[in-house]
Amino acid sequence: MPVTLSMKASSALSVLKLSVEGKTAVLTLDNPPANTWTPESLIELEGIVHELNGKPDVVALVITSASDKFFSAGADLKRFDNLTPDQARPFAEAFGRAFEALTHFNGLTIAAINGYAMGGGLEVALACDLRVAEAGAVMALPEAGVGLLPCAGGTQNLTLLVGEAWAKRMILCGETIDAEKALAIGLVEEVTEKGKGLDQAKSLAAKAGRQSPDALKACKKLIQMGRSGFSADVLPVERELFLDLFKGKNQQEGVSAFLEKRKPEWFYD
């Protein structure tokens, strides 16, 4: 039987549901209607990862959604309306700390993607070691279309997975892709029938549970050391460039247009 893991009280407890099934922790995003991230839930995610790192018998972490429609729609754009760079900084840094902590979790992390994974909702999946998508899942990094950019590792992690050209198509052209295309370009490792993604993610987690936990941790570290060295160095730059967008007119225009359900009128000066 799954057991609920005791976590410190916070306002995010109602939107991040954590349980442990054997050697696998399952984190369920449950923030209706679209599982958007808030600074509070990001801080809670960071804390959950750090706490799980202190539990050597938990060797895998699966992230799933309580919604049939949304894995996660990312950040609530209302939170970026009429902000200065200094006001936007805590949110950007919370994204960075949470998802970087997830990337460096001691064990195996798997995202079970169902429904829409957009913006920061896709970035949390990109921060995981593996991604399983259900048929019908939809993925995108649409930030540039609203005057922003992916600031939680998206520019780097997506490029590592799918290569520069497809990263540019998804980020610079704003292309949305389905589960089958994601599999073809290497964004996800497997596509399942609808409703079967979590089961498959747990199956992969169980395989990791049969490995030596010390070897698992060491191998993961070594594999990730094989990444291009620029990635970690660029992550702080990624956040600073995100904050720089708040100095211009287009960030506010993009957010306003989205909230007002109209096409943005970009400034090109």
Rosetta blueprint (number, residue, H / E / L):
1 M L
2 P L
3 V E
4 T E
5 L L
6 S L
7 M L
8 K L
9 A L
10 S L
11 S L
12 A L
13 L L
14 S L
15 V L
16 L E
17 K E
18 L E
19 S E
20 V E
21 E E
22 G L
23 K L
24 T E
25 A E
26 V E
27 L E
28 T E
29 L E
30 D L
31 N L
32 P L
33 P L
34 A L
35 N L
36 T L
37 W E
38 T L
39 P H
40 E H
41 S H
42 L H
43 I H
44 E H
45 L H
46 E H
47 G H
48 I H
49 V H
50 H H
51 E H
52 L H
53 N H
54 G L
55 K L
56 P L
57 D L
58 V L
59 V L
60 A E
61 L E
62 V E
63 I E
64 T E
65 S E
66 A L
67 S L
68 D L
69 K L
70 F E
71 F E
72 S E
73 A L
74 G L
75 A E
76 D L
77 L H
78 K H
79 R H
80 F H
81 D L
82 N L
83 L L
84 T L
85 P H
86 D H
87 Q H
88 A H
89 R H
90 P H
91 F H
92 A H
93 E H
94 A H
95 F H
96 G H
97 R H
98 A H
99 F H
100 E H
101 A H
102 L H
103 T H
104 H L
105 F L
106 N L
107 G L
108 L E
109 T E
110 I E
111 A E
112 A E
113 I E
114 N L
115 G L
116 Y E
117 A E
118 M E
119 G L
120 G H
121 G H
122 L H
123 E H
124 V H
125 A H
126 L H
127 A L
128 C L
129 D L
130 L E
131 R E
132 V E
133 A E
134 E E
135 A L
136 G L
137 A L
138 V E
139 M E
140 A E
141 L L
142 P L
143 E H
144 A H
145 G H
146 V H
147 G L
148 L L
149 L L
150 P L
151 C L
152 A L
153 G L
154 G H
155 T H
156 Q H
157 N H
158 L H
159 T H
160 L H
161 L H
162 V H
163 G L
164 E H
165 A H
166 W H
167 A H
168 K H
169 R H
170 M H
171 I H
172 L L
173 C L
174 G L
175 E L
176 T L
177 I E
178 D E
179 A H
180 E H
181 K H
182 A H
183 L H
184 A H
185 I H
186 G L
187 L L
188 V L
189 E L
190 E E
191 V E
192 T E
193 E L
194 K L
195 G L
196 K L
197 G H
198 L H
199 D H
200 Q H
201 A H
202 K H
203 S H
204 L H
205 A H
206 A H
207 K H
208 A H
209 G H
210 R L
211 Q L
212 S L
213 P H
214 D H
215 A H
216 L H
217 K H
218 A H
219 C H
220 K H
221 K H
222 L H
223 I H
224 Q H
225 M H
226 G L
227 R L
228 S L
229 G L
230 F H
231 S H
232 A H
233 D H
234 V H
235 L H
236 P H
237 V H
238 E H
239 R H
240 E H
241 L H
242 F H
243 L H
244 D H
245 L H
246 F H
247 K H
248 G L
249 K L
250 N H
251 Q H
252 Q H
253 E H
254 G H
255 V H
256 S H
257 A H
258 F H
259 L H
260 E L
261 K L
262 R L
263 K L
264 P L
265 E L
266 W L
267 F L
268 Y L
269 D L
